[in-house]
């Protein structure tokens, strides 16, 4: 973890748990296509007390949903710690800076800064993307607002922005001589934790994290590996071919194909994987995502947490 932070984390927050070297489990929540706050809160209620924090996606899949900022504020009121995703796709720097001030005013501490999905992949492909800033520039904006109390142009910002800043990452099986320059640049901009694309291969995670450790990355940043309670062999293959950077071993797909209950087998695979990831030095936790299969996330967290805790005794 980066120690050059000018304020202490609040007790019990995601940041504090990571500083204490606790193995954390975060979950992803896609806000509903709805104007009804209760729809969001019903989805979040099953994660309360289970997930260490809940990611609130920002226009996931390049589709319109309830505002991530508004949804994160509702989660705080409901006693759920949010991780507010902010994408560079939809807003210019003025709007993004304003949204950060609003987040701080609402008590939102965790930010995950992303580029955002290409609008052409969504359901309104004529949408104009903005990309006024890239993710590193937006990470730097959040860091300046927190540490210096200024915007990038030097203008002072009143109040406190106690941000814990996250970035996205994509594990690979590192070739000889590979260096994690992209992740290092995000750390230099201000990133303190990273959540990754799906990587369901523990052996690749070991090699990837080994390369990060050799480059001094794991001493500066908490890495949360993306996992999925797979529903079926068909959905796993779709992810392999259509979700860029996704890593799912063929052996897991074979297990799903042979299973009488593929969804139950996918849950077992996810829990076993989390238990193994918890043994890998440099892995600070997991980020559980299950597009179209939200109901599996609470069960995966509960089962994995029980196994990780037993193994730690």
N, C-alpha and C positions, 0 to 999 in steps of 0.2 A: 504493500500500500504506500502511496505517496504521502510522506510525512510533512510536506511543505503546505500544510493546510492551516488557515489562520483561525479556526474555531473548532471546538470539540463537538463530536457527534452527540446527538441526544441519546440517552439510554434507550435501548430496545429497538433502535432504528436499524435499517438494513446496513447503513454505514458502520454502526457500532458493532454489529454482529460480524461483519467482515473484518474489522480491525481486531476483533477477539479471536480470529481464525476459526470461527464456527462455519461449518459447511452449510451454505444457504440454499434454499430452493425458492425460486421466483416463478411466477406463472404469468401467462399472457391472457389478456382479456380484450376482446374486440368490442368496442361500444356498439350498442344496437343501432339499427336504422330506425330511430324513434325519437320523439319529443318527450317521452315519458321517462322521468328519472327512475321510476320503480322498476322498469325493465332492466336498466343497468344494475340497480342495487340487488335485484334477484340473482343476476348472474354472478355478482361479486360475493354475495352472502356465503356461498359454499366454500369460498377461499379464505374467509376471515378466520384467523387463528391457525391456519394451515400454512399458507404461503408466507414467506418472509417479506415479500412485497409483490405487488401486482402491476405488471406492465399494462399501460393503457395505450393502445395503438392509435396512430395518427393517420387516418385515411388508408388503412391497410388494404393492400390489393388495388390501390389507386381507385378506391370507391368511397363515396360519402357515407359517413357515420356521425353519430353524436360527437360533438367537439371533444377532443382528448383533454383539453384544458378544463372544460366544464365537468367532464366525467371524473377527472382526477380530484377536483374539488369536492364532488359528491362522495367519492370514496373516503376522503379524509373525514368528512362529516359522519360517515358510517363506521369509522374506526379501522379502515383498511389503508395500509401504507401504499401509495401509488408510486409507480415509476412513469413519469410523463414522457412519452415519446414525442419528439419534435423533428419534423422532416423539413428539409430544405426545398422540397418540391413545390409547395403551394403558396409560400409567402415570401415577400422581400425582407430585407434586413430590418426595416422599420417595424414591420408587423411582428417579426420574430423577437426583436428586442422588447417590444411592448408585451408580447405573450410571456416572456421570461419575467418581466416585472409583475405581471398578473399572477404568474405561478408563485413567485416569492410571497406576494401579498396573501395568497390563499394558504400558505404554509407548505407548499409542495417543495420538497428538497431534492428528490431524485429526478434527474433528467437523463434520457437516452437520446443522443443526437444521431440522426440518420439522414441519409440522402433522400430516401423515399422511392417508392416504386414508380416506374415509368407510367404516365397516364395512359399510354397506348395499350397497356395490359389490363386496364380497368374497363368499367361498363359505360364510360363516357369518353371514348378515345380522342375526341376533338378537344379535350381539355388542354389548356396551355400551361405547360410547366414553367416554374419561375426560376429556381436554382440561382438566385441572386448570390448566395453564399454556398460554399461546399461545407461538408460536415466538420472539417478541421477548423475552418473560420468560425463556424457557429459554436464549436466547443470553446474556442478562444474567447468568444463573446461572453459566454456563460462564466468562464474563469475570471475575466476582467470585472464583470459585474459583481461577482462574489468577493474577489480578493482586493480589488482597487476601488470598488464602488463607482465605476465609470463605464460609459459606453466606449466602443472602439474609437470614437472621435474625440474622446477625452471629457465629454459632458458628464457631470456628476449625477449619480443616481441616489436618491435618498432612501433610507431604510436599509435592511439587510437582506441579502440573497444567499441563504445558507445552502448552496447547491452541492450535491454529490453527483458528479458528472460522469456519464457513461457513454460508451461508443460501441459500435458494432464491429464484429470480427468474423473471419471465415477461416476455420482450421483447414490446413492442408497437410499432406504427408511431405514434410520438407525435404527437397533435394539437397545434395551436398553443396555447401557454401551458401545456402539460402539465408537471408537476413529479414527479420520482421520490420522492414522500414516503414510500412504504412501504419502499423500499430504504434511504433515508436514515435512517429510524427503526431499521432493523436494524443499520446501521453505528453509530449512536449507542449501541445496546445492546451492541455488541462484535463485529459481523461483520467479517471481514477478507477473505473471498472469497465469491463467489456462483457457483452453478451454475444454469443456466437450463433451462426447458422447451425442447422441440425448437423451433429456429428455423432453418429451412433456406433462408431468404431473406437473402442477404448485403446487399441494398439496405436492407432493414428493419433489419438489425443496424447498418449504418452510421448510419442516422438515429437509432436508439435510443441507440447509444453516444454519438453526438454530443450528444443531449439529456442523457445522464448526465455527459458531460465538461463541458458548460456549467453543470451544477449542482454541479460539483466532486466528483462521485462516483468517477470513475475514478482520481483521485489518492489515494483512501482505501481502495479495495477492488479486488481482482483479479476480473475477470469471465470466467467460462468458459461458452461458448455450447454448448447442447445440440444434438447432431447425431445422425443415424441412418443407417446403411448400409441403405437401404430395400430390402425384399425383392421387392415387387411393387406394381403400381398399386392393387390391391385393398387391401393392407395400408396403403398411404399414404393412401388415401381414408378408411379406418377411423380412422386416427390423426387426420385432419383433423376428423372429425365426433364422435369419442368421447373424445379426449384434450384436455381443456380447455387452451386457450392454445397448442396446437400450430400452427406455421406451416410449410406445405409449398407451394411455388409449383405452380400447375397445369402449368407448363412441365415440371417434373420428372416429374409424373405422366404427361404425354404421352410423355416419353422412355421411361419404364418400359413403357408400353403398346406402344410401337413396337419395343422391344428383343426380340431373339431369346432373350436370356438376361437376364430382368429383374433377377435378383439380382446378376449381374455389373455391369449398368448402374447399379443402386443403389449398389454399392460405388464405381464411378467417380464418380458424382454426389457422394457423401460426401467422397471424397478431393479432388475439385476444389473443393468448398465449403470444406473445411478450409484448403486452400492460399490461397484468397481471404481467408478470415477472418484468417489470419495476417498479412495486410497492413493490417488495420484497426487504427488507433491506439485503444487503450483495450480491445481484446480480448486478454486474457492467455492464452487457450487455449481448448480445447474439451473438452466432456464427452461421450463417446460412449456411447450407450445403444442396445441392440438387443434389445428384449424378444422372446423366442422365436427369436432369431437370433444367439446368443452367438458362434458360430463365426466370424462376419464381423468381430468387433471387432479381433482381433489383426491380421488382414490390412489392415484400414482404417488402423490406427495405423501399421503398418510402411510402407505405401505413402505415407501422408500425411506421415510424418516425413521420408522420403527426399525428397519434393518440396519441403517447407518448407525443409529444409536446403540443397538445391540453389539455391532461390530466394534464400536469404540470403547466398550466396557472392558 
